[in-house]
Amino acid sequence: MALATFIASMFCARRVSALGMLFSFSSLLGVSSCLYDSSDRCDAGQVFNADAGLCVCDKTQNLIAGEHGCVACLENEVADNDACSCAEGYKRPAPGAACAIVPEALGAACTKDADCTDATYATCHLVGDGTGYCTNAGCTANEECSAGYACEMAEDPAYCKRPPVGEGMKCGSDADCASTEATFCEYVQTKICFVECTLGGNDCFPGKECCDLTASSFGLYKRQICVDSGSCK
């Protein structure tokens, strides 16, 4: 029999029907071999919520829903209503900052030193809009600062500087970051707000460096942002 004739004969109506029945029967066998386990219906890190009828991230494991599955809350954070909140006794020194033990007087709003009545945090550091926050001055190292603040020695006198408002905050566009000090949203990978800076300048938080994203993003971002020192690639 010629090869072409043999191939054609394999797909005649009778043979196709027989093959279809065989494949269908095999599929049924495969399905019947899968046993449903009601106690193991969710992915790792999830639990079944009977009221909602779906799998949700297990908050007892300190997990919340992320972009691709469940993610863990950071240190000093607890999962609450599918969001990470500061644990009891901790708070964020600035929106987007890590949770820390923050002394009541540190970071209090002020416009002049007289507004800062605590003996330790007696200096009012003014920011661009004329408002300020209470902090301690005369530091020589980050260890002399509390709650994620860092010693800003580029100014005289040196003072403990508050983490930039909004840095690390979740975002989907620049509009989400616009009202903060971290005005750039990296919306492709990290989806968080970053502080913009000037290359060669001194406008990043202590421990950060200014990084040009133009080359590393293949021109997608023509921006310079503050990143952890040594991490600019």
C-alpha positions as CSV (number, residue, x, y, z in Angstrom):
1,M,0.0,0.0,0.0
2,A,1.3,3.4,-0.9
3,L,2.3,5.6,2.1
4,A,-0.2,8.3,1.2
5,T,-3.0,5.8,0.9
6,F,-2.1,4.3,4.3
7,I,-2.2,7.6,6.0
8,A,-5.5,8.4,4.4
9,S,-7.0,5.1,5.6
10,M,-6.0,5.9,9.2
11,F,-8.4,8.8,9.2
12,C,-11.4,7.2,7.6
13,A,-14.7,7.8,9.5
14,R,-14.6,4.4,11.1
15,R,-11.0,4.7,12.4
16,V,-11.5,8.3,13.6
17,S,-14.6,7.2,15.5
18,A,-12.7,4.3,17.1
19,L,-9.7,6.5,18.0
20,G,-12.1,9.1,19.5
21,M,-13.8,6.5,21.6
22,L,-10.4,5.2,22.8
23,F,-9.1,8.7,23.7
24,S,-12.4,9.5,25.5
25,F,-12.3,6.3,27.5
26,S,-8.7,7.0,28.5
27,S,-9.7,10.5,29.6
28,L,-12.5,9.1,31.8
29,L,-10.1,6.7,33.4
30,G,-7.7,9.6,34.1
31,V,-10.5,11.6,35.7
32,S,-11.7,8.8,37.8
33,S,-8.2,8.2,39.1
34,C,-8.1,11.7,40.6
35,L,-9.6,11.6,44.0
36,Y,-11.0,14.8,45.5
37,D,-9.7,15.7,48.9
38,S,-11.8,18.4,50.6
39,S,-9.1,18.9,53.2
40,D,-6.5,19.8,50.6
41,R,-8.2,21.9,48.1
42,C,-6.0,25.1,48.4
43,D,-2.5,26.0,47.4
44,A,0.3,26.2,50.0
45,G,-0.1,29.1,52.3
46,Q,-3.9,29.2,51.7
47,V,-6.9,28.1,53.7
48,F,-10.5,27.5,52.5
49,N,-13.0,30.2,53.5
50,A,-16.3,28.3,53.6
51,D,-18.4,31.5,53.8
52,A,-16.8,33.0,50.7
53,G,-16.4,29.6,49.0
54,L,-12.8,30.2,48.0
55,C,-9.2,29.8,49.0
56,V,-7.6,32.8,50.8
57,C,-4.2,33.5,52.1
58,D,-3.6,32.2,55.7
59,K,-3.3,35.2,58.0
60,T,-2.1,32.9,60.8
61,Q,1.0,32.4,58.7
62,N,1.2,36.2,58.3
63,L,0.4,36.0,54.6
64,I,-1.6,38.3,52.3
65,A,-2.5,38.2,48.6
66,G,0.3,39.4,46.3
67,E,0.8,39.8,42.6
68,H,1.5,36.1,42.2
69,G,0.2,34.2,45.1
70,C,0.5,34.7,48.8
71,V,3.3,36.9,50.2
72,A,4.6,37.3,53.8
73,C,4.3,40.5,55.8
74,L,7.6,42.1,56.8
75,E,9.2,42.1,60.2
76,N,7.0,43.8,62.9
77,E,4.0,43.6,60.6
78,V,0.8,41.4,60.9
79,A,-1.7,40.3,58.3
80,D,-5.0,42.1,58.8
81,N,-7.9,42.2,56.2
82,D,-5.5,41.1,53.5
83,A,-3.1,44.0,54.2
84,C,0.1,44.2,56.3
85,S,-0.3,46.5,59.4
86,C,2.1,47.3,62.1
87,A,2.1,44.9,65.1
88,E,1.1,46.2,68.5
89,G,3.6,48.7,69.9
90,Y,4.9,49.6,66.4
91,K,4.0,52.2,63.9
92,R,5.4,53.6,60.6
93,P,7.6,56.7,61.1
94,A,6.4,57.8,57.7
95,P,3.9,56.4,55.2
96,G,5.5,53.5,53.3
97,A,8.3,53.2,55.9
98,A,9.0,50.0,57.9
99,C,7.2,49.5,61.1
100,A,9.3,50.4,64.1
101,I,9.0,51.4,67.8
102,V,8.5,55.2,67.5
103,P,8.8,57.4,70.6
104,E,5.7,59.6,70.9
105,A,7.5,62.9,70.5
106,L,9.6,61.8,67.5
107,G,8.2,63.0,64.3
108,A,5.5,65.2,65.9
109,A,4.4,68.1,63.6
110,C,6.0,71.5,64.3
111,T,6.9,74.8,62.7
112,K,9.6,75.9,65.3
113,D,11.8,74.4,68.0
114,A,9.5,75.7,70.7
115,D,6.8,73.3,69.5
116,C,9.1,70.3,70.4
117,T,8.8,70.1,74.1
118,D,10.5,66.7,74.6
119,A,14.0,67.0,75.9
120,T,15.4,64.4,73.5
121,Y,13.5,65.4,70.4
122,A,13.8,69.2,70.8
123,T,14.7,70.2,67.3
124,C,12.1,71.1,64.7
125,H,13.4,70.2,61.2
126,L,11.6,72.2,58.6
127,V,10.8,70.6,55.2
128,G,10.1,72.3,51.9
129,D,6.5,73.4,52.6
130,G,7.3,75.2,55.8
131,T,6.1,72.5,58.1
132,G,8.4,70.3,60.0
133,Y,8.8,67.4,62.5
134,C,10.5,67.1,65.9
135,T,13.7,65.1,66.0
136,N,17.1,65.1,67.8
137,A,20.1,67.1,66.5
138,G,23.9,66.7,67.0
139,C,24.1,63.1,65.9
140,T,27.3,61.5,64.7
141,A,26.0,58.1,63.6
142,N,22.8,56.3,62.6
143,E,22.8,54.4,65.9
144,E,21.9,57.7,67.7
145,C,18.6,57.8,65.8
146,S,15.4,55.9,66.4
147,A,12.6,54.3,64.4
148,G,14.4,54.1,61.0
149,Y,15.6,57.7,61.2
150,A,19.2,58.2,60.0
151,C,21.9,60.7,60.8
152,E,22.0,63.4,58.2
153,M,25.6,64.7,58.5
154,A,25.6,66.7,55.3
155,E,23.8,69.5,57.2
156,D,25.1,71.6,60.1
157,P,24.1,70.7,62.7
158,A,23.6,67.1,61.9
159,Y,20.2,65.7,62.8
160,C,18.2,62.5,62.7
161,K,16.3,62.5,59.4
162,R,12.9,61.0,58.9
163,P,12.5,58.3,56.2
164,P,11.0,59.9,53.0
165,V,7.3,60.0,53.1
166,G,5.8,57.4,50.7
167,E,9.1,55.6,49.9
168,G,8.2,51.9,49.5
169,M,4.5,52.5,49.3
170,K,2.5,50.3,46.9
171,C,1.5,52.0,43.6
172,G,0.1,51.5,40.1
173,S,1.1,54.8,38.6
174,D,2.9,58.1,39.5
175,A,-0.4,59.5,40.5
176,D,-0.5,57.2,43.5
177,C,2.9,58.7,44.7
178,A,2.3,62.3,43.7
179,S,1.4,63.6,47.2
180,T,4.5,62.1,48.9
181,E,8.2,62.7,48.8
182,A,8.6,59.5,46.7
183,T,7.0,60.7,43.5
184,F,8.1,58.0,41.0
185,C,6.2,54.7,40.7
186,E,8.1,51.8,39.3
187,Y,5.0,50.1,38.0
188,V,6.5,47.2,36.0
189,Q,8.3,45.0,38.6
190,T,8.3,46.3,42.2
191,K,5.2,48.4,42.0
192,I,6.3,50.8,44.7
193,C,7.1,54.5,45.1
194,F,10.7,55.7,44.9
195,V,12.3,59.1,45.7
196,E,13.7,60.8,42.6
197,C,17.2,62.4,42.8
198,T,19.9,64.2,40.9
199,L,23.1,62.3,39.9
200,G,26.0,63.6,41.8
201,G,23.8,65.4,44.2
202,N,23.1,64.8,47.9
203,D,19.3,64.4,47.9
204,C,19.0,60.7,48.9
205,F,18.3,59.4,52.4
206,P,21.4,58.3,54.3
207,G,22.4,54.8,53.2
208,K,20.9,55.4,49.7
209,E,22.5,56.3,46.4
210,C,21.2,58.0,43.2
211,C,20.8,55.5,40.4
212,D,20.1,56.3,36.7
213,L,17.5,53.9,35.4
214,T,17.8,54.8,31.7
215,A,20.3,52.1,30.7
216,S,19.1,49.3,33.0
217,S,15.5,49.8,31.8
218,F,16.5,50.0,28.2
219,G,15.1,53.6,28.0
220,L,11.7,52.7,29.6
221,Y,12.4,54.9,32.6
222,K,14.4,58.1,31.9
223,R,14.6,58.7,35.7
224,Q,17.1,58.8,38.5
225,I,15.9,57.3,41.8
226,C,17.3,56.6,45.3
227,V,18.2,53.0,45.9
228,D,20.1,51.1,48.6
229,S,23.8,51.9,48.4
230,G,25.6,49.3,46.3
231,S,22.4,48.0,44.6
232,C,22.4,50.3,41.5
233,K,23.0,48.1,38.4
